[in-house]
Amino acid sequence: MKRSLLAIVLCSAFCSTVLAQQIDNTPATKEDVQKYFDAMHSRDMLDKAMDAMLRPMHQLMHEEYLKNKDKLPEDFEERMNKRTDDMVRNMPWDEMMQAMMPAYQKHLTKGDISALVAFYSSPTGQKLQRELPAIMAESMQSMMPIMRKYTEGMQSQLQQETAELLKQSEKKSGEATKN
């Protein structure tokens, strides 16, 4: 009997917690969003993501150097990598995270934030947080050839369109001079 009563009490407590989270549709506060950011270890994840993104950027810089090394100074790659690293590390990340808070508040309720905090505090949420930087790095590495191909095609197309517009402009200019 005591076990049944204990099971009922525990089940009721659990269900009321779940229902309270689902029912709490009050708007999330900045404090709620900060709890979510903290549970996500947002700043640490952001730093790791930036480090992961820098590797492919350095690789891209290296490839650019190899293509044009006869035209570029010997320290080009080193200077550009340092400049890129400095630009990324000097971004106002904390200020940017503060600027994101109203969007989270607009789209998420207290109940949503509570559920997210519970997930990211769980073993699966913790694993996702640990693995996400590596997932992002591998994804970026896989996407780089596609992005490079697209960018090169886009640059080629823009160069062609620019050349055509210059020809048209020269024709109009030549016709205006004749008149």
C-alpha positions as YAML, in Angstrom:
chain: A
units: angstrom
residues:
- id: 1
  name: MET
  ca: [0.00, 0.00, 0.00]
- id: 2
  name: LYS
  ca: [2.79, 2.40, 0.94]
- id: 3
  name: ARG
  ca: [4.56, 1.64, -2.32]
- id: 4
  name: SER
  ca: [1.42, 2.32, -4.33]
- id: 5
  name: LEU
  ca: [0.85, 5.58, -2.50]
- id: 6
  name: LEU
  ca: [4.48, 6.59, -3.04]
- id: 7
  name: ALA
  ca: [4.23, 5.71, -6.73]
- id: 8
  name: ILE
  ca: [1.04, 7.77, -7.09]
- id: 9
  name: VAL
  ca: [2.60, 10.76, -5.30]
- id: 10
  name: LEU
  ca: [5.77, 10.59, -7.42]
- id: 11
  name: CYS
  ca: [3.76, 10.16, -10.61]
- id: 12
  name: SER
  ca: [1.52, 13.09, -9.69]
- id: 13
  name: ALA
  ca: [4.54, 15.27, -8.90]
- id: 14
  name: PHE
  ca: [6.19, 14.34, -12.19]
- id: 15
  name: CYS
  ca: [3.02, 14.89, -14.21]
- id: 16
  name: SER
  ca: [2.33, 18.23, -12.55]
- id: 17
  name: THR
  ca: [5.88, 19.35, -13.34]
- id: 18
  name: VAL
  ca: [5.50, 18.32, -16.97]
- id: 19
  name: LEU
  ca: [2.08, 19.93, -17.23]
- id: 20
  name: ALA
  ca: [3.32, 23.09, -15.53]
- id: 21
  name: GLN
  ca: [6.11, 23.35, -18.09]
- id: 22
  name: GLN
  ca: [3.72, 22.82, -20.97]
- id: 23
  name: ILE
  ca: [1.08, 25.16, -19.58]
- id: 24
  name: ASP
  ca: [3.46, 27.98, -18.66]
- id: 25
  name: ASN
  ca: [2.92, 30.10, -21.73]
- id: 26
  name: THR
  ca: [4.01, 33.30, -20.06]
- id: 27
  name: PRO
  ca: [6.66, 35.15, -22.02]
- id: 28
  name: ALA
  ca: [10.24, 34.24, -21.29]
- id: 29
  name: THR
  ca: [12.23, 36.85, -19.43]
- id: 30
  name: LYS
  ca: [15.84, 37.85, -20.06]
- id: 31
  name: GLU
  ca: [16.72, 35.80, -16.99]
- id: 32
  name: ASP
  ca: [15.00, 32.75, -18.51]
- id: 33
  name: VAL
  ca: [16.93, 33.17, -21.75]
- id: 34
  name: GLN
  ca: [20.16, 33.62, -19.79]
- id: 35
  name: LYS
  ca: [19.42, 30.31, -18.00]
- id: 36
  name: TYR
  ca: [19.06, 28.69, -21.41]
- id: 37
  name: PHE
  ca: [22.33, 30.25, -22.64]
- id: 38
  name: ASP
  ca: [24.03, 29.04, -19.45]
- id: 39
  name: ALA
  ca: [22.62, 25.51, -19.80]
- id: 40
  name: MET
  ca: [23.83, 25.48, -23.39]
- id: 41
  name: HIS
  ca: [27.27, 26.78, -22.37]
- id: 42
  name: SER
  ca: [26.64, 29.19, -25.24]
- id: 43
  name: ARG
  ca: [29.81, 31.22, -24.89]
- id: 44
  name: ASP
  ca: [32.01, 28.14, -24.72]
- id: 45
  name: MET
  ca: [30.20, 26.56, -27.67]
- id: 46
  name: LEU
  ca: [30.54, 29.77, -29.64]
- id: 47
  name: ASP
  ca: [34.29, 29.85, -28.98]
- id: 48
  name: LYS
  ca: [34.62, 26.22, -30.05]
- id: 49
  name: ALA
  ca: [32.50, 26.80, -33.15]
- id: 50
  name: MET
  ca: [34.63, 29.78, -34.13]
- id: 51
  name: ASP
  ca: [37.80, 27.72, -33.68]
- id: 52
  name: ALA
  ca: [36.28, 24.98, -35.80]
- id: 53
  name: MET
  ca: [35.32, 27.46, -38.52]
- id: 54
  name: LEU
  ca: [38.78, 29.03, -38.55]
- id: 55
  name: ARG
  ca: [40.41, 25.79, -39.71]
- id: 56
  name: PRO
  ca: [38.56, 25.68, -43.06]
- id: 57
  name: MET
  ca: [39.10, 29.43, -43.44]
- id: 58
  name: HIS
  ca: [42.85, 28.89, -42.98]
- id: 59
  name: GLN
  ca: [42.71, 26.07, -45.53]
- id: 60
  name: LEU
  ca: [40.94, 28.36, -47.99]
- id: 61
  name: MET
  ca: [43.61, 31.02, -47.39]
- id: 62
  name: HIS
  ca: [46.32, 28.42, -48.00]
- id: 63
  name: GLU
  ca: [44.74, 27.37, -51.29]
- id: 64
  name: GLU
  ca: [44.43, 31.00, -52.35]
- id: 65
  name: TYR
  ca: [48.09, 31.54, -51.53]
- id: 66
  name: LEU
  ca: [49.12, 28.48, -53.54]
- id: 67
  name: LYS
  ca: [47.16, 29.75, -56.57]
- id: 68
  name: ASN
  ca: [48.76, 33.19, -56.43]
- id: 69
  name: LYS
  ca: [52.02, 32.69, -54.55]
- id: 70
  name: ASP
  ca: [54.07, 34.24, -57.36]
- id: 71
  name: LYS
  ca: [52.07, 37.47, -56.96]
- id: 72
  name: LEU
  ca: [51.77, 37.53, -53.17]
- id: 73
  name: PRO
  ca: [54.35, 38.25, -50.47]
- id: 74
  name: GLU
  ca: [55.82, 35.22, -48.70]
- id: 75
  name: ASP
  ca: [54.15, 36.10, -45.41]
- id: 76
  name: PHE
  ca: [50.70, 36.54, -47.00]
- id: 77
  name: GLU
  ca: [49.23, 33.36, -45.55]
- id: 78
  name: GLU
  ca: [50.57, 34.00, -42.06]
- id: 79
  name: ARG
  ca: [49.37, 37.62, -42.07]
- id: 80
  name: MET
  ca: [45.92, 36.77, -43.43]
- id: 81
  name: ASN
  ca: [45.44, 33.91, -40.95]
- id: 82
  name: LYS
  ca: [46.43, 36.17, -38.05]
- id: 83
  name: ARG
  ca: [44.14, 38.92, -39.32]
- id: 84
  name: THR
  ca: [41.23, 36.50, -39.69]
- id: 85
  name: ASP
  ca: [41.86, 35.03, -36.23]
- id: 86
  name: ASP
  ca: [42.02, 38.49, -34.67]
- id: 87
  name: MET
  ca: [38.82, 39.61, -36.42]
- id: 88
  name: VAL
  ca: [36.91, 36.54, -35.21]
- id: 89
  name: ARG
  ca: [38.27, 36.70, -31.66]
- id: 90
  name: ASN
  ca: [37.57, 40.44, -31.36]
- id: 91
  name: MET
  ca: [33.93, 40.15, -32.40]
- id: 92
  name: PRO
  ca: [31.66, 41.53, -29.66]
- id: 93
  name: TRP
  ca: [30.16, 38.11, -28.90]
- id: 94
  name: ASP
  ca: [28.75, 39.01, -25.48]
- id: 95
  name: GLU
  ca: [27.08, 42.10, -26.88]
- id: 96
  name: MET
  ca: [25.71, 40.04, -29.77]
- id: 97
  name: MET
  ca: [24.28, 37.44, -27.39]
- id: 98
  name: GLN
  ca: [22.55, 40.19, -25.43]
- id: 99
  name: ALA
  ca: [21.12, 41.51, -28.70]
- id: 100
  name: MET
  ca: [19.70, 38.03, -29.47]
- id: 101
  name: MET
  ca: [17.73, 37.80, -26.23]
- id: 102
  name: PRO
  ca: [14.60, 39.67, -27.42]
- id: 103
  name: ALA
  ca: [14.22, 37.23, -30.32]
- id: 104
  name: TYR
  ca: [14.32, 34.29, -27.91]
- id: 105
  name: GLN
  ca: [11.86, 36.08, -25.64]
- id: 106
  name: LYS
  ca: [9.54, 36.72, -28.58]
- id: 107
  name: HIS
  ca: [9.47, 33.13, -29.79]
- id: 108
  name: LEU
  ca: [9.85, 31.08, -26.59]
- id: 109
  name: THR
  ca: [7.81, 30.91, -23.42]
- id: 110
  name: LYS
  ca: [8.94, 30.15, -19.87]
- id: 111
  name: GLY
  ca: [7.72, 26.59, -20.43]
- id: 112
  name: ASP
  ca: [9.75, 26.28, -23.64]
- id: 113
  name: ILE
  ca: [12.87, 27.55, -21.90]
- id: 114
  name: SER
  ca: [12.34, 25.16, -18.97]
- id: 115
  name: ALA
  ca: [12.04, 22.21, -21.36]
- id: 116
  name: LEU
  ca: [15.16, 23.28, -23.27]
- id: 117
  name: VAL
  ca: [17.15, 23.73, -20.07]
- id: 118
  name: ALA
  ca: [16.00, 20.27, -18.94]
- id: 119
  name: PHE
  ca: [17.09, 18.75, -22.26]
- id: 120
  name: TYR
  ca: [20.49, 20.44, -22.35]
- id: 121
  name: SER
  ca: [21.05, 19.41, -18.73]
- id: 122
  name: SER
  ca: [20.32, 15.77, -19.62]
- id: 123
  name: PRO
  ca: [23.02, 13.29, -20.69]
- id: 124
  name: THR
  ca: [21.87, 13.47, -24.33]
- id: 125
  name: GLY
  ca: [21.85, 17.27, -24.26]
- id: 126
  name: GLN
  ca: [25.31, 17.28, -22.71]
- id: 127
  name: LYS
  ca: [26.56, 14.89, -25.41]
- id: 128
  name: LEU
  ca: [25.10, 17.07, -28.14]
- id: 129
  name: GLN
  ca: [26.90, 20.07, -26.66]
- id: 130
  name: ARG
  ca: [30.21, 18.16, -26.55]
- id: 131
  name: GLU
  ca: [29.88, 16.79, -30.08]
- id: 132
  name: LEU
  ca: [28.40, 19.82, -31.85]
- id: 133
  name: PRO
  ca: [31.73, 21.62, -32.45]
- id: 134
  name: ALA
  ca: [33.18, 18.51, -34.12]
- id: 135
  name: ILE
  ca: [29.97, 18.02, -36.12]
- id: 136
  name: MET
  ca: [30.14, 21.65, -37.26]
- id: 137
  name: ALA
  ca: [33.85, 21.38, -38.16]
- id: 138
  name: GLU
  ca: [33.29, 18.22, -40.19]
- id: 139
  name: SER
  ca: [30.24, 19.76, -41.85]
- id: 140
  name: MET
  ca: [32.17, 22.89, -42.77]
- id: 141
  name: GLN
  ca: [34.98, 20.77, -44.20]
- id: 142
  name: SER
  ca: [32.44, 18.89, -46.33]
- id: 143
  name: MET
  ca: [30.73, 22.09, -47.46]
- id: 144
  name: MET
  ca: [33.89, 23.99, -48.42]
- id: 145
  name: PRO
  ca: [34.28, 22.46, -51.92]
- id: 146
  name: ILE
  ca: [30.61, 23.16, -52.65]
- id: 147
  name: MET
  ca: [30.88, 26.72, -51.36]
- id: 148
  name: ARG
  ca: [34.11, 27.27, -53.33]
- id: 149
  name: LYS
  ca: [32.55, 25.95, -56.56]
- id: 150
  name: TYR
  ca: [29.46, 28.10, -56.07]
- id: 151
  name: THR
  ca: [31.52, 31.19, -55.25]
- id: 152
  name: GLU
  ca: [33.76, 30.71, -58.28]
- id: 153
  name: GLY
  ca: [30.70, 30.28, -60.53]
- id: 154
  name: MET
  ca: [29.09, 33.36, -59.03]
- id: 155
  name: GLN
  ca: [32.28, 35.40, -59.51]
- id: 156
  name: SER
  ca: [32.55, 34.26, -63.12]
- id: 157
  name: GLN
  ca: [28.94, 35.19, -63.79]
- id: 158
  name: LEU
  ca: [29.37, 38.62, -62.18]
- id: 159
  name: GLN
  ca: [32.52, 39.24, -64.23]
- id: 160
  name: GLN
  ca: [30.67, 38.33, -67.45]
- id: 161
  name: GLU
  ca: [27.72, 40.56, -66.60]
- id: 162
  name: THR
  ca: [30.07, 43.41, -65.70]
- id: 163
  name: ALA
  ca: [31.94, 43.00, -69.00]
- id: 164
  name: GLU
  ca: [28.64, 43.05, -70.92]
- id: 165
  name: LEU
  ca: [27.46, 46.16, -69.10]
- id: 166
  name: LEU
  ca: [30.78, 47.87, -69.82]
- id: 167
  name: LYS
  ca: [30.43, 47.04, -73.54]
- id: 168
  name: GLN
  ca: [26.90, 48.42, -73.56]
- id: 169
  name: SER
  ca: [28.06, 51.53, -71.77]
- id: 170
  name: GLU
  ca: [30.92, 52.01, -74.26]
- id: 171
  name: LYS
  ca: [28.50, 51.62, -77.20]
- id: 172
  name: LYS
  ca: [26.16, 54.24, -75.74]
- id: 173
  name: SER
  ca: [29.08, 56.51, -75.01]
- id: 174
  name: GLY
  ca: [30.41, 56.07, -78.56]
- id: 175
  name: GLU
  ca: [26.98, 56.75, -80.06]
- id: 176
  name: ALA
  ca: [26.55, 59.86, -77.93]
- id: 177
  name: THR
  ca: [29.94, 61.15, -79.11]
- id: 178
  name: LYS
  ca: [28.94, 60.67, -82.76]
- id: 179
  name: ASN
  ca: [25.74, 62.67, -82.31]
...
